[in-house]
């Protein structure tokens, strides 16, 4: 269980890391998504057991609605991230004649993800996947109503990422 002081410290660490501009690089994002996918695969049994203990989910249901869903989302994002992050040219208004217009995507910074109890793994990691893909840092607060899944999620995140 994390206290307010621990969350405050974690937010400061995340903001400092974001300000180093490392998360803006596409290869860093892809590597982080790879680490998360590998951890999900290697911890599939442990996560399934935690979901069974907390919610009574069978191994099939755990994979179909949580783990497999997340792995598919990671694959999809990895396949499209280069294209999604590319600058987009846009028509320039007439009053700005002589200039060029484009949309340049920038990450926001640090996100807080609060997971609900009903899909504690999917609804904690799916927003995390999106935050990583967008180049943001994130803090995940697991649901207190699914304690075994929260512990498994904490171990998974600790394995994949530094504070």
PyMOL commands that set and color helices and strands:
alter all, ss='L'
color gray80, all
select helices_A, chain A and resi 4-18+26-42+44-55+59-85+94-96+122-134+147-160
alter helices_A, ss='H'
color red, helices_A
select strands_A, chain A and resi 88-90+101-103+110-114+137-141
alter strands_A, ss='S'
color yellow, strands_A
deselect
rebuild
show_as cartoon
